[in-house]
Structures are given as structure tokens and as C-alpha cells.
Amino acid sequence: MKTADPPLPYDDAAHRWHAVQQRDAGADGVFWYAVRSTGVYCRPSCPSRPARRDNVSFWSSPAEAEAAGFRPCKRCRPDLAPASPHVAAIERACRAIETAETPPSLATLAQLAGLSRYHFHRVFKALTGVTPRQYAATRRAARLQDGLRQGRSVTAAYFEAGFGSSSRLYEQADALLGMKPGRYRLGGAGETIRFGVGQCALGAILVAATARGVCAIELGDDPQALVQQLQDRFPKAELIGGDTQFEGWMAAAVGLVEAPGVAAKALPLDVRGTAFQCRVWQALTEIPPGETASYAEIAARIGAPGSARAVARACAGNALAVAIPCHRVVRQDGGLSGYRWGVARKQALLTWEAGLAQAVPQGAE
């Protein structure tokens, strides 16, 4: 019978507090602690003056602590890679994932790190924000895109990226690339993308769509710069003006800015991303206008607590402004963090949505 892994020595608050009191360097990278009275968070081995227990809280990652409003300690620099054996072990595992032709098994990675599978999985997620499987999927997608952009044949690109068969690649190609791999390799050659540029309450807005639906909603100050970004993304695609149907989508996209939640149902989306990104983006669409959620809360909703930093990266990778409402994600303390289209626009959207939500009678649709 297989023997279960023993529980971690830092699995409960009592053991974690003991590790902090002992300045246990072995706990670095497993958890972080924050001090309410100073507003900072530290690694367990931090040489700072001991804090009172009732002022201390424990966190699974720097991203969670920062999402809760704490700032990194200037002495132990907990936001940087800690000087712990775990860091070197996880770095070895990451390199193994990145260089392997096919993703190594959890048992293989744990053995390489010198940890039990359970302990390795916990430490890997704490340090990287994602599970080993999610990390491998993200690296595989990035390798595929890089290979195709560099002009490699589709066959070479998908084998080098670690896809086991061409059928698996083509099953996932639409989500990862938004088009067939051959077209992506040729910079969108043979692909027709309709687009339009207009003005909304937040400045210039560009909307682009494939046959599947709207693939980009970009905001900015310079309309021409938005068009150039689209051309750079698909240099060989045929970019054309919109037809009557597209004009309706354009109006719906503008409506999302000025009447959030009203026009979204009329807007088909061509969503492109990794499985993890799509899980995050789906969770964002479930946040009602006028409400917000923290990065840590979104991580918990998708079943990946401790991946707040990865959630933040997924928000930054969203190319569908307002339609996928990443502006509704804030820090744990309610403060605003970064936004792809500018924090001022994020604040404006939240202010408008809060006002609209208050104006709708309770129970009204």
C-alpha cells in the first residue's frame, strides 16, 4: 500500500508562528508572514524585531500578502527569491520543464527537487503562483507561438513545443492562437480581420474581429497607435473595414464602456489564451458591474488559492477591454493596481459602474 506523505511542518498557524520566532530559514519559500502594525510582510527568517502574535498573519505567497495591502520588508526582501534551498530546487524543476520535450511527471520533478511530491507541489505553487502542470502548459504555448513566429514549419513547431500529437495541437490551436497554426506562422496570412476605430468616453477605442467573434478591444489616446499594434500582431493578415454586422459589434463594445453589463450579451467573443488564463477570464465575467474582487479571491474562485500573482498576469494578458472586466479586480485592501489601459481608465470605469449600480432599483434587471 502506498504511504501518504507526512504533513508539512509549517501546515498550521502554531507551527508557522514557532518558525517565525526561531527565524527558521527552512520555512522560507513555504509561507510568508505580515505584521499589521507596520504594514509589511517578511520571510520567516527575517532578522527584524519580533512582532506581537496578534498582529501577525500568514500568507502562501508574496502576491497574496501584497494583494492584502502589505508591502515587502526592506531588510529580508520577501518579494525577491529567498536564499533558501527550496528556491534552487524549484528553479531546477522549472528548467527541467522548459527544456523537456514532454512535460516531466510530478514524481520526476519532485525527485529532482529532493522533496516529496506533496511538499514539492506546495512549494512550487507558493514560489511561482501556478502548479507544475499549469507552468508546463504556459511554457508549451509560449514555445509554440515563438516557433511559429520564427518561421518554423507547423510540424517542427508543435513537436518542439512538446505537443505529443498533431491532433492535440489542432484541438487546442483555436484557444492558443485564435487561428490555424499555419496561418499564425505566416503572420495571419490568409486570415481576414475586420476592425474599426472610434471614440468612447475613455478615449480612442479599437475593435477587431475574426469570423469567430471579437478578438480585441483596445483603449488608448492615439487611434493610429492602436491600429499599428493590430498590424504588428498580424502583419500578413488582411485587415478590412467592418460590415453591417461588425458595426453592431463596434457599437456594443462602446456600449460596454458607457453602459456596462447591458451590451455584453450581444457581443460574441473570440477568446484566446491558455487554459489557466481562460479560467481567470471566465471568473472575471462573473463579477457584476458595480462590484470588485481581489486577485486572491479570483484565485480561490478558480480553485487555485495562492496563485494571486498568476491571476494578475492573466489580467494583464487580457486583450478584450471591458468585455472581460479585469478592471473589476483590485488589491485586497480595495486599492487599485496596474491596468493594461491605464489606472486612470480603471478608476473611471469603476466609478461609472458604481454610480450605475446605485441608480438601478433593487430587483430591477
C-alpha positions in Angstrom: 0.0 0.0 0.0 1.3 3.5 -0.9 2.3 5.5 2.1 0.8 9.0 2.3 3.2 11.9 2.5 3.7 13.2 6.1 2.1 16.6 6.9 4.3 19.7 6.3 6.0 21.1 9.4 4.5 24.5 8.6 0.9 23.4 7.9 -0.8 25.2 10.7 -0.6 28.7 12.4 1.1 27.3 15.6 4.0 25.8 13.6 4.3 28.8 11.4 4.5 31.1 14.4 7.1 28.9 16.0 9.1 29.1 12.7 8.9 32.9 12.8 10.1 33.0 16.4 13.0 30.8 15.6 13.7 32.7 12.4 13.7 29.3 10.6 15.3 29.7 7.2 13.9 26.3 6.2 10.4 27.9 6.1 11.5 30.5 3.6 9.6 29.9 0.4 6.9 27.9 2.1 5.0 30.8 3.7 5.3 34.5 4.4 4.1 36.5 7.4 2.7 40.0 7.6 2.7 42.4 10.5 -0.5 44.5 10.8 1.1 47.3 12.9 3.9 48.0 10.4 2.1 47.1 7.2 5.0 45.0 5.9 5.4 41.3 5.2 8.5 39.2 5.7 10.1 35.8 5.1 10.2 33.6 8.3 13.9 34.1 8.7 13.7 37.9 8.7 16.1 39.4 11.4 13.7 42.2 12.2 12.4 42.8 15.7 9.9 40.2 16.7 6.2 41.2 16.3 3.3 40.5 18.6 1.4 37.4 17.7 -2.0 39.1 17.5 -0.5 41.5 14.8 0.8 38.6 12.6 -1.0 36.9 9.7 0.3 34.2 7.4 0.3 34.1 3.6 1.0 31.5 0.9 2.8 33.8 -1.5 4.1 37.4 -1.7 1.3 38.1 -4.2 -1.3 37.3 -1.6 0.4 39.5 1.0 0.6 42.4 -1.4 -3.0 41.9 -2.5 -4.0 42.2 1.1 -2.3 45.6 1.2 1.1 44.8 2.8 4.4 46.0 1.4 7.7 44.0 1.3 10.1 44.3 4.1 13.3 46.2 3.1 15.5 44.0 5.3 14.6 40.5 4.1 13.2 41.4 0.7 10.5 38.8 0.7 9.4 39.8 -2.8 12.7 38.5 -4.2 13.9 34.9 -4.5 14.8 33.9 -0.9 18.1 32.4 -0.1 16.6 29.0 0.6 17.3 25.5 -0.7 13.7 25.5 -2.0 14.4 28.2 -4.5 17.3 26.4 -6.1 15.2 23.2 -6.2 12.2 24.9 -7.8 14.5 26.7 -10.3 15.9 23.3 -11.3 12.3 22.0 -11.8 11.4 25.0 -13.9 14.4 24.5 -16.1 13.5 20.8 -16.5 10.0 21.7 -17.6 11.3 24.3 -20.0 13.9 22.0 -21.7 12.0 18.7 -21.7 10.4 17.5 -24.9 7.3 16.4 -23.0 6.3 17.7 -19.5 8.0 15.6 -16.8 5.8 13.9 -14.3 5.2 15.3 -10.8 7.1 12.4 -9.3 10.1 13.1 -11.6 10.1 16.8 -10.7 9.8 16.1 -7.0 12.7 13.7 -7.1 14.8 16.3 -9.0 14.0 18.8 -6.3 14.7 16.4 -3.5 11.2 16.8 -2.0 8.1 14.6 -1.5 5.5 15.1 -4.2 3.1 16.8 -1.8 5.8 19.2 -0.4 7.2 19.9 -3.9 3.7 20.7 -5.3 3.0 23.1 -2.4 6.4 24.9 -2.6 6.3 25.1 -6.4 2.9 26.8 -6.3 3.9 29.1 -3.5 7.0 30.4 -5.4 5.7 30.5 -8.9 1.9 31.2 -8.3 0.9 28.2 -10.5 1.0 24.4 -10.3 3.7 22.5 -12.2 1.1 21.4 -14.8 -0.1 25.0 -15.4 3.5 26.2 -15.7 4.2 23.5 -18.3 1.1 24.4 -20.2 2.0 28.0 -20.3 5.6 27.3 -21.4 4.4 24.9 -24.1 2.0 27.5 -25.5 4.8 30.2 -25.5 7.2 27.8 -27.3 4.6 27.1 -29.9 3.9 30.8 -30.6 7.6 31.6 -30.7 8.4 28.7 -33.0 5.7 29.7 -35.4 6.7 33.4 -35.4 10.2 32.4 -36.2 9.1 30.7 -39.4 9.4 27.0 -38.3 7.1 24.6 -40.0 4.0 23.8 -38.1 5.2 20.2 -37.6 8.5 21.3 -36.2 7.0 24.0 -34.0 4.4 21.7 -32.3 6.9 18.9 -31.7 9.5 21.4 -30.3 6.8 22.9 -28.1 6.1 19.5 -26.5 2.7 18.6 -28.1 2.5 14.8 -28.3 0.5 14.6 -31.5 -0.8 16.9 -34.2 -4.4 16.1 -33.2 -3.7 17.6 -29.7 -2.3 20.7 -31.3 -5.2 21.3 -33.6 -7.7 20.6 -30.8 -6.1 23.5 -28.8 -4.9 25.8 -31.6 -8.0 27.9 -31.7 -7.7 28.7 -28.0 -4.0 29.3 -28.1 -3.6 31.1 -31.4 -7.1 32.2 -32.5 -6.5 30.6 -35.9 -5.0 27.6 -37.6 -1.3 27.1 -36.8 -0.2 27.6 -40.4 -1.9 30.9 -40.6 -0.4 32.1 -37.3 3.1 31.0 -38.6 2.6 33.3 -41.6 1.7 36.3 -39.5 -2.0 35.8 -40.1 -1.6 35.3 -43.9 -5.0 34.2 -45.3 -6.8 35.4 -42.2 -9.3 38.2 -42.6 -9.7 40.5 -39.6 -12.3 43.2 -39.6 -11.6 46.3 -37.4 -12.8 49.7 -36.7 -11.6 52.7 -34.6 -13.8 55.1 -32.9 -14.2 57.3 -29.8 -15.8 56.5 -26.4 -15.9 58.1 -23.0 -12.4 56.7 -22.3 -10.7 58.0 -25.5 -9.9 56.0 -28.6 -11.2 52.5 -29.0 -10.2 49.8 -31.5 -12.4 46.8 -32.0 -11.2 43.8 -34.2 -13.0 40.6 -35.1 -12.3 37.3 -36.8 -15.1 35.1 -38.2 -15.5 33.7 -34.7 -16.2 37.0 -33.0 -14.5 40.0 -31.4 -10.8 39.2 -30.7 -9.6 42.6 -29.4 -11.0 45.7 -27.7 -8.1 48.1 -27.1 -8.2 51.5 -25.5 -5.8 54.4 -25.9 -5.1 58.0 -26.7 -3.8 57.7 -30.2 -6.1 55.8 -32.7 -3.2 55.3 -35.2 -1.1 53.6 -32.5 -3.9 51.2 -31.8 -4.1 50.3 -35.5 -0.3 49.8 -35.6 -0.5 47.4 -32.7 -3.0 45.3 -34.6 -0.8 45.3 -37.7 2.2 44.3 -35.7 0.3 41.4 -34.2 -0.8 40.1 -37.6 1.5 41.6 -40.2 0.2 39.5 -43.1 -3.5 39.3 -42.2 -6.0 41.1 -44.4 -7.3 44.0 -42.3 -10.5 45.4 -43.6 -13.3 47.7 -42.5 -16.3 46.3 -40.9 -19.6 45.3 -42.5 -23.1 45.9 -41.0 -22.7 43.1 -38.5 -19.4 44.4 -37.4 -20.7 47.9 -36.9 -23.2 46.4 -34.5 -20.4 44.8 -32.6 -18.5 48.1 -32.5 -21.5 49.8 -31.1 -21.9 47.0 -28.5 -18.2 47.4 -27.4 -18.6 51.2 -26.9 -21.8 50.4 -25.0 -19.8 48.2 -22.6 -17.9 51.2 -21.6 -20.8 53.6 -21.2 -23.5 51.1 -20.1 -21.6 48.1 -18.5 -23.5 44.8 -18.4 -26.1 45.9 -20.9 -24.4 45.3 -24.2 -22.2 42.3 -23.3 -24.8 39.7 -24.2 -24.9 40.9 -27.8 -21.1 40.6 -28.3 -19.7 37.3 -29.4 -16.1 36.9 -28.2 -13.1 35.2 -29.8 -11.2 34.5 -26.6 -7.5 33.4 -27.0 -5.4 32.2 -24.1 -4.1 29.3 -22.1 -6.4 27.1 -20.0 -5.4 29.0 -16.9 -6.0 32.4 -18.5 -9.4 31.3 -19.7 -10.4 30.1 -16.2 -9.4 33.5 -14.8 -11.2 35.4 -17.6 -14.4 33.4 -17.1 -14.3 34.2 -13.4 -13.9 37.9 -14.2 -17.1 37.9 -16.4 -19.0 36.7 -13.3 -18.2 39.8 -11.3 -21.3 42.0 -11.6 -20.9 45.7 -12.6 -20.5 47.9 -9.5 -18.7 45.1 -7.6 -15.0 44.2 -7.3 -12.9 41.2 -6.3 -9.3 40.8 -5.2 -6.7 38.8 -7.0 -6.6 36.4 -4.1 -10.4 36.0 -4.3 -10.3 35.2 -8.0 -7.6 32.7 -7.4 -9.8 31.0 -4.8 -12.8 31.0 -7.1 -11.0 29.1 -9.8 -9.7 26.5 -7.3 -6.1 27.8 -7.3 -5.6 29.6 -3.9 -2.2 31.0 -3.6 -2.0 31.9 -7.4 -2.9 35.6 -7.0 0.3 36.6 -8.9 -0.6 34.3 -11.8 -4.1 35.8 -11.8 -2.6 39.3 -12.0 -0.6 38.1 -15.1 -3.7 36.7 -16.7 -5.5 40.0 -16.2 -2.6 41.8 -17.8 -2.8 39.5 -20.8 -6.5 40.2 -21.4 -6.9 41.9 -24.8 -10.7 42.4 -24.5 -11.1 45.6 -22.5 -14.3 45.8 -20.5 -15.8 42.8 -22.3 -13.6 40.7 -19.9 -13.7 43.1 -17.0 -10.2 42.8 -15.5 -10.8 46.4 -14.2 -13.0 44.9 -11.5 -10.0 43.2 -9.9 -8.4 45.2 -7.1 -6.0 44.7 -4.2 -7.2 43.1 -1.1 -7.5 46.5 0.6 -9.6 47.8 -2.3 -6.7 49.9 -3.7 -6.1 50.0 -7.5 -3.2 48.1 -9.0 -2.0 48.2 -12.6 -4.2 48.2 -15.7 -3.2 47.5 -19.3 -5.0 50.6 -20.5 -4.0 52.9 -17.6 -5.1 53.2 -14.0 -7.0 56.4 -14.7 -9.3 54.4 -17.0 -9.7 51.7 -14.4 -10.7 54.2 -11.8 -13.2 55.9 -14.3 -14.8 52.5 -15.2 -15.2 51.6 -11.5 -16.7 55.0 -10.7 -19.2 54.8 -13.5 -20.2 51.3 -12.7 -20.7 52.1 -9.0 -22.9 55.0 -10.0 -24.9 53.0 -12.5 -25.4 50.2 -9.9 -26.8 52.6 -7.4 -29.1 54.1 -10.0 -30.7 50.7 -10.8 -33.7 49.9 -8.4 -33.2 46.8 -6.3 -34.6 43.8 -8.1 -34.7 45.5 -11.5 -32.9 44.0 -14.5 
